[in-house]
Amino acid sequence: MAIILGSGLSEFAENLSNRTIIPYDRIPHYPKLTVPGHVGELVFGYLNQTPVLVARGRFHYYEGYSLETVALPVRLLARVGVKALVITNAAGCVRRDWQVGDLMLITGHLDYTFIDNADDPQIISGEPYHSDELAAIAREAASTEGITLREGVYSWSLGPTFETPAEIRDIRRLGGAAVGMSTVPEIRAAADEGLQVLGLSCLTNYAAGILDQPLNHEEVLETGQRVKHTFARLLMAIIVKIEA
């Protein structure tokens, strides 16, 4: 199986044993990373006896890459034999009744980029975009570890600027619970490749307009550091249950 790690979440790869590290810049024709918080390497190793391939860092449409390039890592993972993919991200929390630092199981997604459709985005959920089997495993793992796991719809926006308060109000109206600038192109590519997909968000900050203070990327990275051990426990418990 494989895991794509979002902003501030890269330290999970250090839990692997017998690691082999391949920097992105050593992979022919691979894109270049430009966003802080993304290390930029593939790490192969083991959790117990389970082989795991971890991507420490991803690419974003706002960096100037095409959607095909953004999805390239998922295509690569499928070509090397990955069958189950966990996609993680750092996301802004749209729900006032949730807490920064909470983890969220992605149950559906909104494309709020308006790249393909100028009308209201629609929630996409269920197979093949999300594996019900992996979602059930994630719920069970969270319960076993005593970790609160929120569930909700992830909304993909263009970036690189944070969303406006008006956009957040609209996303809430449409049913979004979290918002970020990645993940949906990867989910789509994974579905195209026939992979089982599980999406997890780390809610690293409140979205614009929730609190009376400006947003910044440093808060995203700081929250990732604060919850890294909880995040790692959940991921490891999920992997153990997938292989059981």
C-alpha positions, 0 to 999 in steps of 0.5 A: 500500500502507499500513503501520500503525506500532506503539509507538515505530516512528512515525519510519519515516514520515520516510523518505517523500518529498513527504509529506502529513500528516493529524492524526487529530483532523482526520478527522471521527468518528475516535477519539482516541489515549491511548497514549504512543508513538503520534503520531496522524496519517496520512502519505501519501508516496512511497518511490522511486516507490511511493505509501505511506499510513502510520498513525502510531498505532493504537487498542486495545480496552483504551482503551475502544473497541469492536472495530469502532472499533479496526478502523476505520483498516483499513476506511478504508485499504481504502476509499481503495484500499489492496490490501496492508497491513503491520501492525507492533507492539511485542511482548513476547518469549516465547522465551528463546532470542531477543533483545530488539530482534529482528524477527519475521514473524507466521506466525499469531496467538492470541486470548488475550483470551477475549472470544469463547471461554473455552476454550484459544485456537487458533492461526490461520494462513495465508490469508486472515489472512496472505499467504504471498506477502508473507511470502515477500517479507519473508523475501527482503528480510531475507536481502538486507539481512542482517537476522535475521527471526524467525518465530512466533505473535503472541498478543493479550492484553487489556491495559492491564496487562502479562501475568503470568508464569503467563499467559506460561507458558500462552501459551508452552504454546499455541505463542505466541512474542510477546505484545502488546495489538493487531494481531489485530482489524486482521488480522481486519478486513483479511481481511474487506476482502480485503487482503493482510496482512503482520504484523511484530513488534519484540520490545521487551522480554522478557515477564513472568517471563523476567527477574527485573525489572519491565516498563515501557512506557519500555523498549518505546519505548527499544528501538523507538528502538534498532532503528528503522534496522534496522526501516526498512531491512526495511520499505523492502526489502519495499516495493521487492520488493512493487512489483518 
